[in-house]
Amino acid sequence: IWTAAAFIFSYITAITLHHVDPALPYISDTGTVAPEKCLFGAMLNIAAVLCIATIYVRYKQVHALNPEESRIIKLNKAGLVLGLLSCFGLTVVANF
């Protein structure tokens, strides 16, 4: 919900300030002019932090439910690493 809100709020801000054409908007134009680019970046950074928290909690849940199974432990760690890389990618998209 928060990630979708980042797109919607930056789009509404861009329309309100007449930075994009409401009839045929280019979504990439909402990330080029302040203040909507700042709003977009901040909201996606918050989304990345929330995503990290969710991934870590899920990692700990799976670890607590299956402490002895080596295959599940390996898959769980791989899922943690892929999830953290995805969150890092989200922050890169938000800031650049």
Secondary structure by P-SEA (a helix, b strand, c coil): caaaaaaaaaaaaaaaacccccccccaaaaacccaaaaaaaaaaaaaaaaaaaaaaaaaaaaaaaccccaaaaaaaaaaaaaaaaaaaaaaaaacc
